[in-house]
């Protein structure tokens, strides 16, 4: 005997409900061996929709686990201990989901248990073939994931995972020591700035494309008008659309893949998110004008580090106030990391508030 899946007609109803970014679905699940631990683990429900996954499974410890995974939220899990419920061959299951939280409620006879989701150690992703892939588990942390098949990338870290890995990389960097003292700290600080700005570009580029996989349709026409010269607009737009069809991707992804948008340029990045998704950096992100100016200066400084010298000391761009040259240090890099980190998470939170148009 094995644990059966939820009947197909209920799965179809759930699949239809899950097209909404948030909601609740209740159904009855009947199985005589539901409270029998000897049956081991089994998947009751697994529905991938684009890059979003809903999964419900029972393990050998009689724990019912409800997983929700998307590029924007990563994988969250909500659990109910079935041993705390009266034994029955039929239970009521309530699934709730939204960008902010998920929840699982299970009722048996006259008792109902509730559970709110938390970040899961076990991550689930949908690869390029539409298959469900498990990444990591309890006690196993996986970073910098990339899966290739036949020279084609099947799976990669999400935008927010890539950014979190950027922060961890800098933290590892500053754990290093050297007898060279100040010059070592100087170089580490400059290297940290270069890593941060690269991470900024990587996050913005990936998140810009991920949103479409989460059902948020970008305004391709507005983006194309902004980033394709007017004199070439008609011809190049048609070419991009044709190439997108050949590559079986959307026009917006084709445009990004052709590097029409420089996501390491703050103004380009700002325009891209506004034109495509209506996210306004000045209104939707809780950042001060001083922080935005600092971010822009860090991007400019990164170019000097990479293209001139890693021993470059950051100049003070506001010479009118007579300030001296800024000498890179661990403190300077940590302040830069705080500003960048706040910006990325503000942008990420703003993107999670987007809703598909009906």
C-alpha positions as CSV (number, residue, x, y, z in Angstrom):
1,X,0.0,0.0,0.0
2,X,1.2,3.5,-0.8
3,X,0.0,7.0,0.0
4,X,-2.3,8.0,-2.9
5,X,-2.4,11.5,-4.4
6,X,-5.3,13.9,-4.2
7,X,-7.9,12.9,-6.8
8,X,-7.4,14.5,-10.2
9,X,-10.6,16.5,-10.2
10,X,-9.5,18.2,-7.0
11,X,-6.0,18.7,-8.4
12,X,-7.5,20.5,-11.4
13,X,-9.5,22.7,-9.1
14,X,-6.4,23.5,-7.0
15,X,-4.4,24.2,-10.2
16,X,-7.0,26.7,-11.3
17,X,-7.1,28.4,-7.9
18,X,-3.3,28.6,-7.8
19,X,-3.2,30.8,-10.8
20,X,-4.0,33.6,-8.4
21,X,-1.0,35.0,-6.4
22,X,-2.9,34.6,-3.2
23,X,-5.9,32.6,-2.0
24,X,-7.2,29.7,0.1
25,X,-8.4,26.3,-1.0
26,X,-10.1,23.7,1.1
27,X,-10.7,20.0,0.2
28,X,-11.3,16.6,1.8
29,X,-8.6,13.9,1.6
30,X,-9.6,10.3,2.3
31,X,-7.1,7.5,2.9
32,X,-7.4,4.6,5.4
33,X,-3.7,4.5,6.0
34,X,-3.2,8.3,6.6
35,X,-2.3,7.8,10.2
36,X,-0.1,4.6,9.6
37,X,3.6,5.5,10.0
38,X,4.7,2.2,8.5
39,X,3.7,3.5,5.0
40,X,6.7,5.9,5.0
41,X,6.6,9.1,3.0
42,X,4.4,10.0,0.1
43,X,3.5,13.0,-2.0
44,X,-0.2,13.9,-1.8
45,X,-0.1,16.8,-4.2
46,X,2.5,18.4,-6.5
47,X,1.6,21.1,-8.9
48,X,4.2,23.1,-10.8
49,X,2.9,26.3,-12.5
50,X,5.6,28.1,-14.4
51,X,8.4,28.6,-11.9
52,X,6.0,28.2,-8.9
53,X,5.5,24.9,-7.1
54,X,2.9,23.7,-4.6
55,X,3.6,20.4,-2.9
56,X,1.9,18.5,-0.1
57,X,3.6,15.5,1.4
58,X,3.3,13.2,4.4
59,X,6.5,11.8,6.0
60,X,7.2,8.7,8.0
61,X,6.9,10.7,11.3
62,X,3.3,11.5,10.4
63,X,4.1,15.1,9.6
64,X,2.1,16.8,6.8
65,X,4.4,19.3,5.0
66,X,3.0,22.0,2.7
67,X,5.7,23.5,0.5
68,X,5.3,26.7,-1.6
69,X,8.2,27.7,-3.8
70,X,8.8,30.6,-6.2
71,X,11.8,32.6,-7.4
72,X,10.7,35.6,-5.4
73,X,10.0,33.9,-2.1
74,X,12.2,30.8,-2.3
75,X,10.7,27.7,-0.6
76,X,8.5,28.0,2.4
77,X,7.1,25.1,4.4
78,X,4.1,24.8,6.8
79,X,3.8,21.7,8.9
80,X,1.2,19.9,10.9
81,X,1.8,16.9,13.2
82,X,-0.9,14.4,12.4
83,X,-0.3,12.6,15.7
84,X,-2.0,15.5,17.4
85,X,-5.2,14.9,15.6
86,X,-7.9,12.2,16.2
87,X,-7.3,9.3,13.8
88,X,-9.7,9.3,10.9
89,X,-9.8,8.1,7.3
90,X,-10.8,11.6,6.1
91,X,-9.3,15.0,7.0
92,X,-10.0,18.5,5.9
93,X,-7.0,20.4,4.4
94,X,-6.9,24.2,4.0
95,X,-4.0,25.6,1.9
96,X,-3.4,29.4,2.0
97,X,-0.8,31.3,0.0
98,X,0.4,34.8,-0.7
99,X,3.7,36.6,-1.4
100,X,4.0,37.4,2.3
101,X,3.1,34.0,3.9
102,X,1.7,30.6,3.5
103,X,-0.4,28.5,5.9
104,X,-1.7,25.0,6.4
105,X,-4.7,24.0,8.5
106,X,-5.8,20.4,9.0
107,X,-9.0,19.2,10.6
108,X,-10.0,15.7,11.8
109,X,-13.3,15.1,13.5
110,X,-13.8,18.0,15.9
111,X,-10.2,19.2,16.0
112,X,-8.5,21.8,13.7
113,X,-4.7,22.6,13.8
114,X,-3.1,25.6,12.1
115,X,0.5,26.2,11.0
116,X,2.2,29.3,9.5
117,X,4.9,28.8,6.9
118,X,8.6,29.4,7.6
119,X,11.7,29.4,5.3
120,X,12.5,25.8,4.3
121,X,15.9,24.2,4.5
122,X,14.8,21.9,1.7
123,X,14.4,24.0,-1.4
124,X,12.4,23.1,-4.5
125,X,12.9,24.6,-8.0
126,X,11.5,24.0,-11.5
127,X,14.2,23.4,-14.0
128,X,14.3,24.3,-17.7
129,X,12.5,21.1,-18.6
130,X,9.7,21.7,-16.2
131,X,10.9,19.1,-13.7
132,X,10.8,19.5,-10.0
133,X,14.3,19.6,-8.5
134,X,15.2,19.5,-4.8
135,X,18.1,21.6,-3.7
136,X,19.7,21.1,-0.2
137,X,18.0,19.7,2.9
138,X,18.2,20.0,6.7
139,X,21.8,20.4,7.6
140,X,22.8,20.7,3.9
141,X,23.3,24.2,2.6
142,X,23.8,24.6,-1.2
143,X,25.2,27.8,-2.7
144,X,25.9,29.0,-6.2
145,X,23.8,26.3,-7.9
146,X,24.1,25.9,-11.7
147,X,22.8,22.9,-13.6
148,X,23.8,22.5,-17.2
149,X,22.6,19.9,-19.8
150,X,23.8,19.7,-23.3
151,X,25.5,23.1,-23.0
152,X,22.2,24.7,-21.9
153,X,21.5,26.0,-18.4
154,X,18.7,24.1,-16.8
155,X,18.8,25.6,-13.3
156,X,20.4,28.6,-11.7
157,X,20.2,30.4,-8.3
158,X,17.3,32.8,-8.0
159,X,17.9,36.5,-8.0
160,X,17.5,36.9,-4.3
161,X,19.6,33.8,-3.6
162,X,22.4,35.2,-5.8
163,X,22.3,38.5,-3.8
164,X,22.4,36.6,-0.5
165,X,25.4,34.7,-1.8
166,X,27.0,38.0,-2.7
167,X,26.7,39.2,0.9
168,X,28.0,35.9,2.3
169,X,31.0,36.1,-0.1
170,X,31.9,39.5,1.3
171,X,31.6,38.3,4.8
172,X,33.9,35.4,4.0
173,X,36.3,37.9,2.4
174,X,36.6,39.9,5.5
175,X,37.4,36.9,7.7
176,X,40.8,36.8,5.9
177,X,43.9,38.2,7.6
178,X,47.3,39.3,6.3
179,X,50.6,40.6,7.8
180,X,50.4,43.4,5.3
181,X,47.8,45.2,7.5
182,X,46.3,48.4,6.0
183,X,47.0,47.6,2.4
184,X,45.3,44.2,2.7
185,X,42.2,45.8,4.2
186,X,42.3,48.5,1.5
187,X,42.3,45.9,-1.3
188,X,39.6,43.8,0.4
189,X,37.4,46.8,0.7
190,X,37.8,47.7,-2.9
191,X,37.2,44.1,-3.9
192,X,34.0,44.1,-1.8
193,X,32.7,47.2,-3.6
194,X,33.4,45.5,-7.0
195,X,31.5,42.3,-5.8
196,X,28.6,44.4,-4.5
197,X,28.1,46.3,-7.7
198,X,28.3,43.1,-9.8
199,X,25.8,41.5,-7.4
200,X,23.5,44.6,-7.8
201,X,23.6,44.1,-11.6
202,X,23.0,40.3,-11.4
203,X,20.1,40.7,-9.0
204,X,18.3,43.4,-11.0
205,X,18.8,41.5,-14.3
206,X,17.6,38.2,-12.9
207,X,14.6,39.6,-10.9
208,X,13.6,41.6,-14.0
209,X,13.1,38.3,-15.9
210,X,11.9,36.2,-13.0
211,X,8.8,38.3,-12.5
212,X,7.4,37.2,-15.9
213,X,7.9,33.6,-14.7
214,X,5.7,34.4,-11.7
215,X,2.9,35.5,-13.9
216,X,3.6,39.3,-13.9
217,X,3.4,40.3,-17.6
218,X,5.9,43.1,-18.5
219,X,5.1,46.0,-20.8
220,X,7.4,45.0,-23.7
221,X,6.4,47.9,-25.9
222,X,7.3,50.6,-23.3
223,X,10.6,48.9,-22.5
224,X,11.5,48.6,-26.2
225,X,10.6,52.3,-26.8
226,X,12.9,53.3,-24.0
227,X,15.9,51.1,-24.9
228,X,15.8,50.9,-28.7
229,X,16.7,54.0,-30.6
230,X,13.7,55.6,-32.3
231,X,15.3,55.4,-35.7
232,X,15.7,51.6,-35.4
233,X,12.6,50.9,-33.3
234,X,10.3,49.4,-35.9
235,X,13.0,47.1,-37.5
236,X,14.7,46.0,-34.3
237,X,11.5,45.3,-32.4
238,X,10.3,42.9,-35.2
239,X,13.7,41.2,-35.2
240,X,13.7,40.8,-31.4
241,X,10.2,39.3,-31.5
242,X,11.2,36.9,-34.3
243,X,14.3,35.8,-32.4
244,X,12.3,35.3,-29.2
245,X,9.9,32.9,-31.1
246,X,12.9,31.0,-32.5
247,X,14.5,30.7,-29.0
248,X,11.1,29.9,-27.4
249,X,11.3,32.7,-24.9
250,X,9.4,36.0,-24.4
251,X,10.4,39.2,-26.3
252,X,11.3,40.9,-23.0
253,X,13.8,38.1,-22.2
254,X,15.2,38.2,-25.7
255,X,15.7,42.0,-25.3
256,X,17.5,41.4,-22.0
257,X,19.6,38.6,-23.5
258,X,20.8,40.9,-26.2
259,X,22.1,43.3,-23.5
260,X,19.8,46.2,-24.6
261,X,19.5,47.2,-20.9
262,X,22.6,47.9,-18.8
263,X,21.5,46.8,-15.3
264,X,24.7,48.1,-13.8
265,X,23.6,51.6,-14.7
266,X,21.2,52.9,-12.0
267,X,19.2,55.1,-14.3
268,X,18.8,52.3,-16.9
269,X,17.7,49.9,-14.1
270,X,15.3,52.4,-12.7
271,X,13.7,53.0,-16.1
272,X,13.5,49.3,-17.0
273,X,11.5,48.4,-13.8
274,X,9.2,51.4,-14.2
275,X,8.5,50.8,-17.9
276,X,8.1,47.0,-17.6
277,X,6.4,46.6,-14.2
278,X,5.4,50.0,-12.9
279,X,7.8,49.9,-10.0
280,X,9.0,53.4,-9.2
281,X,12.2,53.5,-7.3
282,X,11.6,57.0,-5.9
283,X,8.1,56.1,-4.5
284,X,8.1,52.4,-3.9
285,X,11.5,51.9,-2.3
286,X,12.0,53.4,1.1
287,X,15.5,54.9,0.4
288,X,16.6,58.4,1.1
289,X,18.1,60.6,-1.6
290,X,21.5,60.4,0.2
291,X,21.4,56.6,0.0
292,X,20.6,56.6,-3.7
293,X,23.4,59.1,-4.3
294,X,25.7,56.8,-2.3
295,X,24.6,53.8,-4.4
296,X,25.3,55.7,-7.7
297,X,28.7,56.7,-6.4
298,X,29.6,53.1,-5.5
299,X,28.7,52.1,-9.1
300,X,31.0,54.8,-10.5
301,X,33.7,53.8,-8.1
302,X,33.5,50.2,-9.1
303,X,34.4,51.2,-12.7
304,X,37.5,52.9,-11.4
305,X,38.5,49.9,-9.4
306,X,38.0,47.5,-12.3
307,X,39.2,49.7,-15.2
308,X,41.9,51.8,-13.5
309,X,43.4,50.2,-10.3
310,X,42.3,48.0,-7.4
311,X,44.4,50.4,-5.3
312,X,42.2,53.3,-6.1
313,X,41.1,55.5,-3.2
314,X,37.5,56.6,-3.6
315,X,37.4,60.3,-4.4
316,X,34.9,62.6,-2.7
317,X,32.6,63.7,-5.5
318,X,31.2,66.6,-3.5
319,X,34.3,68.8,-3.6
320,X,32.3,71.9,-2.9
321,X,32.3,71.0,0.8
322,X,36.0,70.5,1.0
323,X,35.8,66.9,2.1
324,X,38.9,64.7,1.8
325,X,39.4,61.6,-0.3
326,X,37.7,58.5,1.2
327,X,40.2,55.7,2.0
328,X,38.6,52.2,1.6
329,X,38.4,50.3,4.8
330,X,36.3,47.4,6.3
331,X,34.0,50.0,7.9
332,X,33.6,51.8,4.5
333,X,32.8,48.5,2.8
334,X,30.3,47.4,5.5
335,X,28.5,50.8,5.2
336,X,28.3,50.3,1.4
337,X,27.0,46.7,1.9
338,X,24.3,48.0,4.2
339,X,23.1,50.5,1.7
340,X,23.2,48.1,-1.2
341,X,21.5,45.4,0.8
342,X,18.7,47.7,1.9
343,X,18.1,48.8,-1.7
344,X,18.0,45.2,-3.1
345,X,15.5,44.1,-0.4
346,X,13.4,47.2,-0.9
347,X,13.2,46.4,-4.6
348,X,12.5,42.7,-3.9
349,X,9.7,43.5,-1.5
350,X,8.2,46.0,-4.1
351,X,8.3,43.2,-6.7
352,X,6.5,40.8,-4.4
353,X,3.6,43.3,-4.2
354,X,2.9,43.0,-8.0
355,X,-0.2,41.2,-9.0
356,X,-1.0,39.6,-12.4
357,X,-3.6,41.5,-14.5
358,X,-6.8,39.7,-15.0
